[in-house]
Each structure stands twice: as structure tokens, then as C-alpha cells.
Amino acid sequence: MTKELGVGIIGCGNISTTYFSLAPLFKGLKVLACADINSQAAKQRADEYGVTAQTIEELLANDEIDVVVNLTIPDAHYPVSKAALEAGKHVYSEKPLVLSLEQGEELRRIAKEKGLAVGCAPDTFLGGAHQLARKFVDDGGIGRITSGACYVMGPGMEMWHPNPDFFFLPGGGPILDMGPYYLANLINLIGPVKRVGAMTSMASETRTITSQPRNGEIIPVKTPTTIQALLEFVSGATVTLTASWDVWSHRHANMELYGTDGSLYVPDPNFFGGVVEASGRDKDIKPLEAWDHPFGKINQESPNGSRANYRTAGLADMAMALIEGRDARCSLDRTLHGVDIMTSILKSGAENRFVDLTTTCTQPAALGIEEAQALLK
Ligand SMILES: NC(=O)c1ccc[n+]([C@@H]2O[C@H](COP(=O)([O-])OP(=O)(O)OC[C@H]3O[C@@H](n4cnc5c(N)ncnc54)[C@H](O)[C@@H]3O)[C@@H](O)[C@H]2O)c1
């Protein structure tokens, strides 16, 4: 095995710039080529980042490519990842890995048969803030986690996304879109889930686009836009997860976990950084002492403020895991368990019953300061 994996990116849209620009920070990765069904999009990224634009077929036949990074839209994740595995490439996908457990099991079968790895975002749980929370939990900071509450709520996507249709169709919705961040973080902090129950609804059967260029156009809603879920973990902890695009404002925190000896306040799981707070039995809520974690350092300015962004850390960890022969943190088992949780939540809402999960996974290894530093060049 070489000490660096050749990377080919399929899907050259919005998020691809993050991968192209952040991959050079990490060991084990060399982005060589890109492809897209829209050849212009591939050519644009190739010119911007000095890689080769290829057709999808050329990229899959390229002997220098070891890993295909699938940054296509959710509906294309399964066929693109399947084609990459069949071409003998490892796969790392943007979330959600697939839209059904059956698709994920098929990827697992092909990967196993061919001795290939599959990994998937989100990797934000590898961020400095979330790993600080993990260390605090592992060190017994709040005792045994017994319960918690998570909220990811907003008014929707039709006011900013130019083509928001897919968000409101089966395979979209707030749980499949935003749920992966919360579930990856909960698996990181608590471990696997045993069963789920949910009530699901939609505030409206249509939405009116207010973004340009389709301002005023009415689009159908065919998937729940409010999901109130209850998760029972193998550990015995029970956590509520509310995901909605029917809420204009609220005052709930992203993630609060309650333990036998205190409470933990985890910042937004969609980002790498943020302030982690906790209280003991004295109920005095204070920020945890910040630590010098490489993936908590601010490295980007955005219109919403400065932030730590190390997306591709999960891909780099998978590459190093392949090189070193160890378990990857953003592994197929963990991400497929996340898909099982999300699709079971929707099933529970549709069928009005609790749903036992058929998959499980282990907690990923913690990523402390030294382990994170070892992923960087
Ligand atoms: N945009 C973000 O900020 C963001 C953040 C985190 C995760 N993601 C995830 O990343 C993925 C991509 O999101 P995006 O915002 O970049 O979308 P996008 O629509 O901007 O880009 C997707 C690209 O994939 C291409 N594509 C679609 N189907 C294809 C196929 N079958 N084969 C090859 N190319 C195909 C499209 O032509 C397009 O260029 C999604 O799964 C999304 O959930 C996006």
C-alpha cells in the first residue's frame, strides 16, 4: 500500500470546493481528478484546483485513483458509490450515505466481496469541540448519560436554495438532511441506538419558493417536515431528537445530554468548533476549559463569522486507516447505523409504532490532540 491514496471526486457542485481546498491540509490524500454529469462543472473545478477533468467512466477506469469521493446529490449517492465499488475503488461519500438500508446493505456486500472500504461524512464530530465533549464524557464528567434532547429546527430551504424541490421529496426532509450530524455525534458520545419511536407531520402540502430565480413558484411537499423522535440507546440512555423545517424561531439548544452527575451542552454538530459547557450536581453551568485541538482552530472567515472547518478530516482518517490497517472513524458500519436510525424514525412516524433497529455499530475511537495532529501534514 502506498503512503498516499489517489483521490477522484465525483460531483463538482457547492460542497466540492471545500473538499478541494481542505484536502491538501491532510496526509494520505492526493486529489488527482474530478468528474460530474455536467462536464462544465468538472472542468471548472479542474481548472480552479489544478486536477484533471474526466468523464465518470474515465475516472472509474483511472488506475491512479484509489478512492472515489462521492459529492453528488443524495439521490445519486447509491448508484455512484456502487459503480465506484464495482470499479474496484474505495468510496467516501457525502451524507446521507444512501436513502435506504437496503441500498446500504448492498454497498456493504459489494465492499466486503471486493475487500474495499466505504466511509461517509459527516466528520464534524471529529472537531475540537465535539472531541472535547467526548473526552469529558469518557472521563466521567457527567457520570453515566441517561437522557438528552436535540433540536435542529428552522423555516426551510426554499428561501435560499435556488432549486429546493428535492428537500421536500422522499429522500429529503430535515431528518435525512440534518439528522446525520446529530446522529454521528450521538454515536460518538453515547454509542449505538436500539430502537426508535416518532411522530411526523408536515405543516403544509406545498411550499412557495422565495429564492431566485424561481421566486413565487409553488412546489409539492411529499415527505414529513416535522419529526419528533425518541431514541433508546443500547446503553439505556433515551434522547429526544426534533428536526423541523416548520419553525420560524425557537430557544432550544442544539444538543443537551443529561448524566447521573451533571449536564453537558454540546455546540452545533454541523460545525467543528464551538463552546462546550457543562454543570455538575451544583447546577453551575460553565464552559469547559478550551483545549488546543487542531480541528478546533479557526481557519475560515465566512459571512456568518469566523469558524473552524476541517471537512475532509473523515476522508483523511479513512485514508490513514487504510494505510495503517486500522478502523476508520467515519466507517460504513457507523454511517449505515445512522441511515437505519433515520429511516426507522420515518417508518415509525408512518406506521405509528416503535421500530427496533436491525444494525448496530461500535463507538468510534476518540480523536485526541495527538491523533488529530497525526492526520495533518
Ligand atoms: N452544500 C453544502 O454546504 C453541503 C454541506 C454538507 C454536505 N453536503 C452534501 O453534499 C452533497 C452535495 O451537495 P452540494 O450542495 O454540493 O450539491 P450541488 O447540487 O451543488 O452539487 C452536486 C453536483 O453533483 C452532480 N451530480 C448529480 N448527479 C450526479 C451523478 N449521477 N453523477 C455525477 N455527478 C452528479 C451535479 O451535476 C452537481 O454538480 C449532498 O449530499 C449534500 O447533502 C452539502
The ligand as an ORCA input file, in Angstrom:
! r2SCAN-3c Opt
* xyz 0 1
  N     -23.538     22.441      0.117
  C     -23.234     22.232      1.383
  O     -22.959     23.187      2.146
  C     -23.164     20.834      1.933
  C     -22.678     20.670      3.207
  C     -22.544     19.392      3.704
  C     -22.942     18.328      2.944
  N     -23.451     18.484      1.710
  C     -23.848     17.299      0.935
  O     -23.026     17.214     -0.213
  C     -23.754     16.657     -1.301
  C     -23.693     17.604     -2.457
  O     -24.248     18.840     -2.085
  P     -23.986     20.162     -2.935
  O     -24.585     21.270     -2.149
  O     -22.566     20.224     -3.365
  O     -24.930     19.867     -4.194
  P     -24.851     20.535     -5.640
  O     -26.176     20.347     -6.248
  O     -24.268     21.908     -5.543
  O     -23.746     19.629     -6.415
  C     -23.961     18.307     -6.769
  C     -23.198     18.008     -8.047
  O     -23.363     16.616     -8.331
  C     -23.574     16.483     -9.742
  N     -24.298     15.231     -9.968
  C     -25.589     14.954     -9.689
  N     -25.881     13.680    -10.007
  C     -24.731     13.144    -10.490
  C     -24.394     11.858    -10.982
  N     -25.292     10.874    -11.039
  N     -23.127     11.651    -11.392
  C     -22.210     12.645    -11.335
  N     -22.478     13.886    -10.888
  C     -23.724     14.130    -10.463
  C     -24.369     17.719    -10.136
  O     -24.252     17.961    -11.519
  C     -23.718     18.785     -9.266
  O     -22.627     19.411     -9.908
  C     -25.169     16.409     -0.765
  O     -25.285     15.068     -0.395
  C     -25.269     17.314      0.452
  O     -26.142     16.766      1.427
  C     -23.554     19.731      1.167
*
